[in-house]
């Protein structure tokens, strides 16, 4: 420990540490951040997600997923004339990527696959969302 003597000159004192109080004070000093405020690692753990377990609360939220093969525009009269076996021409070509929407927001593009006699979609490209300027 360094203290000033009577003349104001720093001198080193050879006293033994007083025990738990000195250790606690040392831990508090080591835990100070750059701003000089005490840093509590337990509080930081509450703020920053550390893994998938922290997201468990959102796992059960239902979302609507849509895989759009293509689009077509027609008049109501044309729609009413459609019957079994009618062919509706879409704006996409065979083999072209399909759009995958989650809650009406485009999130990916992919390809149609067949899995156990059922249609499925494999994602080939994830679309980065643009942040709104609101």
KEVEX-171037 format. One record per atom (N, C-alpha, C, O, CB): residue number from 1; residue in one letter; chain; atom name; x, y, z. Coordinates in steps of 0.1 Angstrom, whole numbers. Glycine has a CB too. Layout:
   k r c  a    c1    c2    c3
 NUM A A CA     X     Y     Z
...
//
This chain:
   k r c  a    c1    c2    c3
   1 X A  N     8   -12     0
   1 X A CA     0     0     0
   1 X A  C     9    12     0
   1 X A  O    19    13     7
   1 X A CB   -10     0    12
   2 X A  N     6    23    -8
   2 X A CA    14    35    -9
   2 X A  C     6    46    -2
   2 X A  O    -6    48    -5
   2 X A CB    17    38   -24
   3 X A  N    13    53     7
   3 X A CA     8    65    14
   3 X A  C    17    76    14
   3 X A  O    29    74    11
   3 X A CB     4    61    29
   4 X A  N    12    88    16
   4 X A CA    21   100    16
   4 X A  C    26   102    31
   4 X A  O    19   100    40
   4 X A CB    13   113    12
   5 X A  N    39   105    32
   5 X A CA    44   108    45
   5 X A  C    41   122    49
   5 X A  O    34   129    42
   5 X A CB    60   105    46
   6 X A  N    47   127    60
   6 X A CA    43   140    65
   6 X A  C    47   151    55
   6 X A  O    41   162    54
   6 X A CB    51   143    78
   7 X A  N    57   149    46
   7 X A CA    62   159    37
   7 X A  C    55   157    23
   7 X A  O    57   165    14
   7 X A CB    77   157    35
   8 X A  N    45   148    22
   8 X A CA    38   146    10
   8 X A  C    45   137     0
   8 X A  O    40   136   -11
   8 X A CB    36   159     4
   9 X A  N    56   130     4
   9 X A CA    63   121    -5
   9 X A  C    57   107    -4
   9 X A  O    55   102     7
   9 X A CB    78   121    -2
  10 X A  N    54   101   -15
  10 X A CA    48    88   -15
  10 X A  C    58    78    -8
  10 X A  O    70    77   -12
  10 X A CB    44    83   -29
  11 X A  N    54    70     1
  11 X A CA    62    59     7
  11 X A  C    54    46     7
  11 X A  O    42    47     7
  11 X A CB    66    63    21
  12 X A  N    61    35     7
  12 X A CA    54    22     6
  12 X A  C    53    17    20
  12 X A  O    63    16    28
  12 X A CB    61    12    -3
  13 X A  N    41    13    25
  13 X A CA    38     8    38
  13 X A  C    38    -7    37
  13 X A  O    33   -13    28
  13 X A CB    25    13    43
  14 X A  N    44   -14    47
  14 X A CA    46   -28    46
  14 X A  C    35   -36    55
  14 X A  O    38   -47    59
  14 X A CB    59   -32    51
  15 X A  N    24   -29    58
  15 X A CA    14   -36    66
  15 X A  C     8   -48    59
  15 X A  O     7   -47    47
  15 X A CB     3   -26    71
  16 X A  N     4   -58    66
  16 X A CA    -2   -69    60
  16 X A  C   -17   -65    57
  16 X A  O   -23   -57    64
  16 X A CB    -2   -81    70
  17 X A  N   -22   -71    46
  17 X A CA   -36   -68    43
  17 X A  C   -45   -71    54
  17 X A  O   -43   -81    61
  17 X A CB   -40   -75    30
  18 X A  N   -56   -64    55
  18 X A CA   -65   -65    67
  18 X A  C   -75   -77    64
  18 X A  O   -83   -80    73
  18 X A CB   -73   -53    69
  19 X A  N   -74   -84    53
  19 X A CA   -82   -96    51
  19 X A  C   -93   -94    41
  19 X A  O   -91   -89    31
  19 X A CB   -88  -100    65
  20 X A  N  -105   -98    45
  20 X A CA  -117   -99    36
  20 X A  C  -120   -85    31
  20 X A  O  -124   -83    19
  20 X A CB  -128  -105    43
  21 X A  N  -118   -74    39
  21 X A CA  -122   -61    34
  21 X A  C  -113   -56    23
  21 X A  O  -118   -51    13
  21 X A CB  -121   -51    46
  22 X A  N  -100   -59    24
  22 X A CA   -91   -55    13
  22 X A  C   -94   -63     0
  22 X A  O   -94   -58   -11
  22 X A CB   -77   -57    17
  23 X A  N   -97   -76     2
  23 X A CA  -100   -85   -10
  23 X A  C  -113   -80   -17
  23 X A  O  -114   -79   -29
  23 X A CB  -102   -99    -6
  24 X A  N  -123   -76    -9
  24 X A CA  -136   -70   -15
  24 X A  C  -133   -57   -22
  24 X A  O  -138   -55   -33
  24 X A CB  -146   -68    -4
  25 X A  N  -125   -49   -16
  25 X A CA  -122   -36   -22
  25 X A  C  -114   -38   -35
  25 X A  O  -117   -31   -45
  25 X A CB  -113   -27   -13
  26 X A  N  -105   -48   -36
  26 X A CA   -98   -51   -48
  26 X A  C  -107   -56   -59
  26 X A  O  -106   -52   -70
  26 X A CB   -87   -61   -45
  27 X A  N  -116   -65   -55
  27 X A CA  -126   -70   -65
  27 X A  C  -134   -59   -70
  27 X A  O  -138   -59   -82
  27 X A CB  -134   -81   -58
  28 X A  N  -138   -49   -62
  28 X A CA  -147   -38   -67
  28 X A  C  -139   -30   -77
  28 X A  O  -144   -25   -87
  28 X A CB  -152   -30   -55
  29 X A  N  -126   -27   -74
  29 X A CA  -118   -19   -83
  29 X A  C  -116   -27   -96
  29 X A  O  -116   -20  -107
  29 X A CB  -104   -16   -76
  30 X A  N  -113   -40   -96
  30 X A CA  -111   -47  -108
  30 X A  C  -124   -48  -116
  30 X A  O  -123   -50  -128
  30 X A CB  -107   -61  -105
  31 X A  N  -136   -47  -110
  31 X A CA  -148   -48  -117
  31 X A  C  -153   -35  -122
  31 X A  O  -164   -34  -129
  31 X A CB  -159   -53  -107
  32 X A  N  -146   -24  -120
  32 X A CA  -150   -11  -126
  32 X A  C  -147   -11  -141
  32 X A  O  -136   -16  -145
  32 X A CB  -142     1  -119
  33 X A  N  -156    -5  -149
  33 X A CA  -154    -5  -163
  33 X A  C  -147     8  -167
  33 X A  O  -143    16  -158
  33 X A CB  -168    -6  -171
  34 X A  N  -146    11  -180
  34 X A CA  -138    22  -185
  34 X A  C  -144    36  -180
  34 X A  O  -137    46  -179
  34 X A CB  -137    22  -199
  35 X A  N  -157    36  -178
  35 X A CA  -164    48  -174
  35 X A  C  -162    51  -159
  35 X A  O  -165    62  -154
  35 X A CB  -179    48  -178
  36 X A  N  -158    41  -152
  36 X A CA  -156    42  -137
  36 X A  C  -168    37  -130
  36 X A  O  -168    38  -117
  36 X A CB  -154    56  -134
  37 X A  N  -178    32  -136
  37 X A CA  -190    26  -130
  37 X A  C  -188    12  -127
  37 X A  O  -181     5  -134
  37 X A CB  -203    28  -138
  38 X A  N  -194     7  -116
  38 X A CA  -192    -7  -112
  38 X A  C  -199   -16  -123
  38 X A  O  -210   -13  -127
  38 X A CB  -198   -10   -98
  39 X A  N  -192   -27  -126
  39 X A CA  -198   -36  -136
  39 X A  C  -203   -48  -129
  39 X A  O  -195   -55  -122
  39 X A CB  -187   -40  -147
  40 X A  N  -215   -52  -131
  40 X A CA  -221   -64  -125
  40 X A  C  -223   -74  -136
  40 X A  O  -232   -73  -144
  40 X A CB  -234   -60  -118
  41 X A  N  -215   -85  -137
  41 X A CA  -216   -95  -147
  41 X A  C  -229  -102  -147
  41 X A  O  -234  -107  -157
  41 X A CB  -205  -105  -146
  42 X A  N  -236  -103  -135
  42 X A CA  -249  -109  -135
  42 X A  C  -259  -101  -142
  42 X A  O  -268  -107  -149
  42 X A CB  -253  -111  -120
  43 X A  N  -259   -88  -142
  43 X A CA  -268   -79  -149
  43 X A  C  -265   -80  -164
  43 X A  O  -275   -80  -172
  43 X A CB  -267   -65  -144
  44 X A  N  -253   -81  -168
  44 X A CA  -250   -82  -182
  44 X A  C  -255   -95  -188
  44 X A  O  -259   -95  -200
  44 X A CB  -234   -81  -184
  45 X A  N  -255  -106  -180
  45 X A CA  -260  -118  -185
  45 X A  C  -275  -118  -188
  45 X A  O  -280  -125  -197
  45 X A CB  -258  -130  -175
  46 X A  N  -282  -109  -181
  46 X A CA  -296  -107  -184
  46 X A  C  -299  -100  -197
  46 X A  O  -310  -101  -203
  46 X A CB  -303  -100  -172
  47 X A  N  -290   -91  -201
  47 X A CA  -292   -83  -212
  47 X A  C  -288   -89  -225
  47 X A  O  -295   -88  -235
  47 X A CB  -284   -70  -211
  48 X A  N  -277   -97  -225
  48 X A CA  -272  -103  -237
  48 X A  C  -276  -118  -238
  48 X A  O  -272  -125  -229
  48 X A CB  -256  -101  -238
  49 X A  N  -283  -122  -249
  49 X A CA  -286  -136  -250
  49 X A  C  -274  -144  -252
  49 X A  O  -264  -140  -259
  49 X A CB  -296  -138  -262
  50 X A  N  -273  -155  -245
  50 X A CA  -261  -164  -246
  50 X A  C  -263  -176  -254
  50 X A  O  -253  -183  -256
  50 X A CB  -256  -167  -232
  51 X A  N  -275  -179  -259
  51 X A CA  -277  -191  -267
  51 X A  C  -291  -193  -270
  51 X A  O  -300  -185  -267
  51 X A CB  -271  -203  -260
  52 X A  N  -294  -205  -276
  52 X A CA  -307  -208  -281
  52 X A  C  -317  -209  -269
  52 X A  O  -329  -206  -271
  52 X A CB  -307  -221  -288
  53 X A  N  -312  -213  -257
  53 X A CA  -321  -214  -246
  53 X A  C  -328  -200  -242
  53 X A  O  -339  -200  -237
  53 X A CB  -313  -219  -233
  54 X A  N  -321  -189  -245
  54 X A CA  -326  -176  -242
  54 X A  C  -338  -173  -252
  54 X A  O  -346  -164  -249
  54 X A CB  -316  -165  -243
  55 X A  N  -339  -180  -263
  55 X A CA  -350  -177  -272
  55 X A  C  -362  -186  -271
  55 X A  O  -371  -186  -279
  55 X A CB  -344  -178  -286
  56 X A  N  -362  -195  -260
  56 X A CA  -373  -204  -259
  56 X A  C  -386  -198  -258
  56 X A  O  -396  -204  -262
  56 X A CB  -370  -212  -246
  57 X A  N  -387  -186  -253
  57 X A CA  -400  -179  -252
  57 X A  C  -407  -176  -265
  57 X A  O  -419  -176  -266
  57 X A CB  -398  -166  -245
  58 X A  N  -399  -175  -276
  58 X A CA  -405  -172  -289
  58 X A  C  -407  -185  -297
  58 X A  O  -413  -184  -308
  58 X A CB  -396  -163  -296
  59 X A  N  -403  -196  -293
  59 X A CA  -404  -209  -301
  59 X A  C  -418  -213  -303
  59 X A  O  -421  -219  -314
  59 X A CB  -397  -220  -294
  60 X A  N  -427  -210  -295
  60 X A CA  -441  -214  -296
  60 X A  C  -450  -204  -303
  60 X A  O  -462  -206  -304
  60 X A CB  -447  -217  -283
  61 X A  N  -445  -193  -308
  61 X A CA  -452  -182  -315
  61 X A  C  -455  -187  -329
  61 X A  O  -446  -190  -337
  61 X A CB  -445  -169  -315
  62 X A  N  -468  -188  -333
  62 X A CA  -471  -193  -347
  62 X A  C  -468  -182  -357
  62 X A  O  -471  -170  -355
  62 X A CB  -486  -197  -347
  63 X A  N  -463  -186  -369
  63 X A CA  -461  -178  -380
  63 X A  C  -467  -184  -392
  63 X A  O  -469  -196  -393
  63 X A CB  -446  -175  -382
  64 X A  N  -471  -176  -402
  64 X A CA  -476  -180  -415
  64 X A  C  -465  -181  -425
  64 X A  O  -458  -171  -427
  64 X A CB  -488  -171  -420
  65 X A  N  -463  -193  -431
  65 X A CA  -452  -195  -441
  65 X A  C  -459  -198  -454
  65 X A  O  -468  -206  -455
  65 X A CB  -442  -206  -437
  66 X A  N  -455  -190  -464
  66 X A CA  -461  -192  -478
  66 X A  C  -449  -194  -488
  66 X A  O  -440  -186  -488
  66 X A CB  -470  -181  -482
  67 X A  N  -450  -204  -496
  67 X A CA  -441  -206  -507
  67 X A  C  -448  -203  -520
  67 X A  O  -457  -210  -524
  67 X A CB  -435  -221  -507
  68 X A  N  -444  -192  -527
  68 X A CA  -451  -187  -538
  68 X A  C  -444  -192  -551
  68 X A  O  -433  -188  -554
  68 X A CB  -452  -172  -538
  69 X A  N  -451  -201  -558
  69 X A CA  -446  -206  -571
  69 X A  C  -446  -195  -582
  69 X A  O  -437  -195  -590
  69 X A CB  -454  -218  -576
  70 X A  N  -455  -186  -581
  70 X A CA  -457  -176  -591
  70 X A  C  -470  -169  -590
  70 X A  O  -478  -172  -581
  70 X A CB  -456  -182  -606
  71 X A  N  -472  -159  -598
  71 X A CA  -484  -151  -597
  71 X A  C  -491  -149  -611
  71 X A  O  -484  -151  -621
  71 X A CB  -481  -137  -591
  72 X A  N  -503  -146  -610
  72 X A CA  -511  -144  -623
  72 X A  C  -522  -134  -620
  72 X A  O  -528  -134  -609
  72 X A CB  -517  -157  -628
  73 X A  N  -525  -126  -630
  73 X A CA  -535  -116  -629
  73 X A  C  -547  -120  -638
  73 X A  O  -544  -123  -650
  73 X A CB  -530  -102  -632
  74 X A  N  -559  -120  -634
  74 X A CA  -570  -123  -642
  74 X A  C  -582  -115  -637
  74 X A  O  -583  -111  -625
  74 X A CB  -573  -138  -643
  75 X A  N  -592  -114  -646
  75 X A CA  -605  -108  -642
  75 X A  C  -614  -118  -634
  75 X A  O  -612  -130  -636
  75 X A CB  -612  -102  -654
  76 X A  N  -623  -113  -626
  76 X A CA  -632  -122  -619
  76 X A  C  -640  -131  -628
  76 X A  O  -642  -143  -625
  76 X A CB  -642  -114  -610
  77 X A  N  -643  -126  -640
  77 X A CA  -651  -134  -649
  77 X A  C  -643  -146  -654
  77 X A  O  -648  -157  -656
  77 X A CB  -655  -126  -662
  78 X A  N  -629  -144  -656
  78 X A CA  -621  -155  -660
  78 X A  C  -619  -165  -649
  78 X A  O  -619  -177  -651
  78 X A CB  -607  -149  -664
  79 X A  N  -618  -160  -636
  79 X A CA  -616  -168  -625
  79 X A  C  -629  -178  -623
  79 X A  O  -627  -189  -620
  79 X A CB  -615  -160  -612
  80 X A  N  -641  -172  -625
  80 X A CA  -653  -180  -624
  80 X A  C  -654  -191  -634
  80 X A  O  -661  -201  -632
  80 X A CB  -665  -171  -624
  81 X A  N  -648  -189  -646
  81 X A CA  -648  -199  -657
  81 X A  C  -639  -211  -654
  81 X A  O  -639  -221  -661
  81 X A CB  -645  -193  -670
  82 X A  N  -629  -209  -645
  82 X A CA  -620  -220  -642
  82 X A  C  -627  -232  -636
  82 X A  O  -636  -231  -628
  82 X A CB  -609  -215  -633
  83 X A  N  -623  -244  -640
  83 X A CA  -629  -256  -635
  83 X A  C  -617  -266  -633
  83 X A  O  -606  -263  -635
  83 X A CB  -639  -262  -645
  84 X A  N  -621  -278  -629
  84 X A CA  -612  -289  -627
  84 X A  C  -603  -291  -639
  84 X A  O  -609  -293  -650
  84 X A CB  -619  -302  -622
  85 X A  N  -590  -291  -637
  85 X A CA  -581  -294  -648
  85 X A  C  -577  -281  -655
  85 X A  O  -568  -282  -665
  85 X A CB  -587  -303  -658
  86 X A  N  -582  -270  -652
  86 X A CA  -578  -257  -658
  86 X A  C  -564  -254  -655
  86 X A  O  -559  -257  -644
  86 X A CB  -587  -245  -654
  87 X A  N  -557  -248  -664
  87 X A CA  -543  -244  -662
  87 X A  C  -542  -229  -661
  87 X A  O  -547  -222  -669
  87 X A CB  -534  -249  -674
  88 X A  N  -536  -224  -650
  88 X A CA  -534  -210  -648
  88 X A  C  -519  -207  -651
  88 X A  O  -510  -213  -644
  88 X A CB  -538  -206  -634
  89 X A  N  -516  -199  -660
  89 X A CA  -502  -196  -664
  89 X A  C  -497  -186  -653
  89 X A  O  -503  -176  -650
  89 X A CB  -501  -189  -678
  90 X A  N  -485  -189  -648
  90 X A CA  -478  -181  -638
  90 X A  C  -467  -173  -644
  90 X A  O  -463  -175  -655
  90 X A CB  -473  -190  -626
  91 X A  N  -462  -163  -637
  91 X A CA  -452  -154  -642
  91 X A  C  -438  -160  -640
  91 X A  O  -428  -152  -641
  91 X A CB  -453  -141  -635
  92 X A  N  -436  -172  -636
  92 X A CA  -423  -178  -634
  92 X A  C  -421  -190  -644
  92 X A  O  -430  -195  -650
  92 X A CB  -422  -184  -620
  93 X A  N  -408  -193  -647
  93 X A CA  -404  -203  -656
  93 X A  C  -401  -216  -647
  93 X A  O  -398  -215  -636
  93 X A CB  -392  -199  -665
  94 X A  N  -402  -227  -654
  94 X A CA  -398  -240  -647
  94 X A  C  -384  -239  -643
  94 X A  O  -375  -235  -650
  94 X A CB  -400  -252  -657
  95 X A  N  -381  -243  -630
  95 X A CA  -367  -243  -625
  95 X A  C  -363  -230  -619
  95 X A  O  -353  -229  -612
  95 X A CB  -358  -246  -636
  96 X A  N  -371  -219  -620
  96 X A CA  -368  -206  -614
  96 X A  C  -371  -207  -599
  96 X A  O  -381  -214  -595
  96 X A CB  -376  -195  -621
  97 X A  N  -364  -199  -592
  97 X A CA  -365  -199  -577
  97 X A  C  -379  -194  -573
  97 X A  O  -385  -186  -580
  97 X A CB  -355  -191  -570
  98 X A  N  -385  -200  -562
  98 X A CA  -398  -195  -557
  98 X A  C  -395  -186  -545
  98 X A  O  -384  -187  -539
  98 X A CB  -407  -208  -553
  99 X A  N  -405  -178  -542
  99 X A CA  -404  -169  -531
  99 X A  C  -409  -175  -518
  99 X A  O  -420  -181  -519
  99 X A CB  -411  -155  -534
 100 X A  N  -403  -173  -507
 100 X A CA  -407  -179  -494
 100 X A  C  -410  -167  -485
 100 X A  O  -401  -159  -482
 100 X A CB  -397  -188  -488
 101 X A  N  -423  -166  -481
 101 X A CA  -427  -155  -472
 101 X A  C  -430  -160  -458
 101 X A  O  -436  -171  -457
 101 X A CB  -440  -148  -478
 102 X A  N  -427  -152  -448
 102 X A CA  -431  -155  -434
 102 X A  C  -438  -143  -430
 102 X A  O  -433  -131  -429
 102 X A CB  -418  -158  -425
 103 X A  N  -451  -145  -426
 103 X A CA  -460  -134  -422
 103 X A  C  -460  -123  -432
 103 X A  O  -458  -111  -429
 103 X A CB  -455  -128  -408
 104 X A  N  -461  -127  -445
 104 X A CA  -462  -117  -456
 104 X A  C  -450  -109  -459
 104 X A  O  -450   -99  -465
 104 X A CB  -474  -108  -454
 105 X A  N  -438  -114  -454
 105 X A CA  -426  -107  -456
 105 X A  C  -416  -117  -463
 105 X A  O  -414  -128  -459
 105 X A CB  -419  -102  -443
 106 X A  N  -411  -112  -474
 106 X A CA  -401  -121  -482
 106 X A  C  -389  -123  -474
 106 X A  O  -382  -114  -470
 106 X A CB  -398  -114  -496
 107 X A  N  -386  -136  -471
 107 X A CA  -374  -139  -463
 107 X A  C  -364  -148  -470
 107 X A  O  -352  -148  -466
 107 X A CB  -379  -146  -450
 108 X A  N  -368  -155  -480
 108 X A CA  -359  -164  -487
 108 X A  C  -364  -167  -501
 108 X A  O  -376  -165  -505
 108 X A CB  -357  -177  -479
 109 X A  N  -355  -174  -509
 109 X A CA  -359  -180  -522
 109 X A  C  -355  -194  -521
 109 X A  O  -345  -198  -514
 109 X A CB  -352  -172  -534
 110 X A  N  -362  -202  -528
 110 X A CA  -358  -217  -528
 110 X A  C  -363  -224  -540
 110 X A  O  -367  -219  -550
 110 X A CB  -364  -222  -515
 111 X A  N  -363  -238  -538
 111 X A CA  -367  -247  -549
 111 X A  C  -377  -257  -543
 111 X A  O  -377  -260  -531
 111 X A CB  -355  -254  -555
 112 X A  N  -386  -261  -552
 112 X A CA  -395  -271  -548
 112 X A  C  -389  -285  -548
 112 X A  O  -381  -288  -558
 112 X A CB  -408  -271  -557
 113 X A  N  -391  -293  -538
 113 X A CA  -386  -307  -537
 113 X A  C  -397  -316  -534
 113 X A  O  -408  -312  -528
 113 X A CB  -374  -307  -527
 114 X A  N  -395  -329  -536
 114 X A CA  -405  -339  -533
 114 X A  C  -399  -347  -521
 114 X A  O  -388  -352  -523
 114 X A CB  -409  -348  -545
 115 X A  N  -407  -348  -510
 115 X A CA  -402  -356  -499
 115 X A  C  -413  -366  -495
 115 X A  O  -424  -361  -491
 115 X A CB  -398  -346  -487
 116 X A  N  -411  -379  -496
 116 X A CA  -421  -389  -493
 116 X A  C  -435  -386  -499
 116 X A  O  -445  -385  -492
 116 X A CB  -423  -390  -478
 117 X A  N  -435  -384  -512
 117 X A CA  -447  -381  -520
 117 X A  C  -454  -368  -516
 117 X A  O  -466  -366  -519
 117 X A CB  -457  -392  -518
 118 X A  N  -447  -359  -509
 118 X A CA  -453  -346  -506
 118 X A  C  -443  -335  -511
 118 X A  O  -431  -337  -512
 118 X A CB  -454  -344  -490
 119 X A  N  -449  -324  -514
 119 X A CA  -441  -312  -519
 119 X A  C  -435  -305  -507
 119 X A  O  -441  -304  -496
 119 X A CB  -449  -303  -527
 120 X A  N  -423  -301  -509
 120 X A CA  -416  -293  -499
 120 X A  C  -408  -282  -505
 120 X A  O  -407  -281  -518
 120 X A CB  -407  -302  -490
 121 X A  N  -401  -274  -497
 121 X A CA  -393  -263  -502
 121 X A  C  -379  -264  -496
 121 X A  O  -379  -265  -483
 121 X A CB  -400  -249  -500
 122 X A  N  -369  -262  -503
 122 X A CA  -356  -261  -498
 122 X A  C  -351  -246  -500
 122 X A  O  -352  -241  -511
 122 X A CB  -345  -271  -504
 123 X A  N  -346  -240  -490
 123 X A CA  -342  -226  -491
 123 X A  C  -328  -226  -497
 123 X A  O  -319  -232  -493
 123 X A CB  -342  -219  -478
 124 X A  N  -326  -218  -508
 124 X A CA  -313  -216  -514
 124 X A  C  -307  -203  -512
 124 X A  O  -295  -201  -514
 124 X A CB  -315  -219  -529
 125 X A  N  -315  -193  -508
 125 X A CA  -310  -179  -506
 125 X A  C  -318  -172  -495
 125 X A  O  -331  -172  -496
 125 X A CB  -311  -171  -519
 126 X A  N  -312  -167  -485
 126 X A CA  -318  -159  -475
 126 X A  C  -318  -144  -479
 126 X A  O  -308  -139  -483
 126 X A CB  -312  -162  -461
 127 X A  N  -330  -138  -478
 127 X A CA  -331  -124  -482
 127 X A  C  -329  -115  -469
 127 X A  O  -336  -117  -460
 127 X A CB  -345  -121  -489
 128 X A  N  -319  -106  -470
 128 X A CA  -317   -97  -458
 128 X A  C  -328   -87  -459
 128 X A  O  -330   -81  -469
 128 X A CB  -303   -91  -459
 129 X A  N  -334   -85  -447
 129 X A CA  -345   -75  -447
 129 X A  C  -339   -61  -445
 129 X A  O  -328   -59  -439
 129 X A CB  -354   -78  -435
 130 X A  N  -345   -51  -451
 130 X A CA  -341   -37  -450
 130 X A  C  -348   -31  -438
 130 X A  O  -360   -33  -436
 130 X A CB  -344   -29  -463
 131 X A  N  -341   -24  -429
 131 X A CA  -347   -18  -418
 131 X A  C  -355    -6  -422
 131 X A  O  -352     1  -431
 131 X A CB  -336   -13  -407
 132 X A  N  -367    -5  -416
 132 X A CA  -376     5  -420
 132 X A  C  -371    19  -414
 132 X A  O  -364    19  -404
 132 X A CB  -391     3  -415
 133 X A  N  -374    29  -421
 133 X A CA  -369    43  -416
 133 X A  C  -379    49  -407
 133 X A  O  -378    61  -405
 133 X A CB  -367    51  -428
 134 X A  N  -388    42  -401
 134 X A CA  -397    48  -391
 134 X A  C  -391    51  -378
 134 X A  O  -397    56  -369
 134 X A CB  -409    39  -389
//
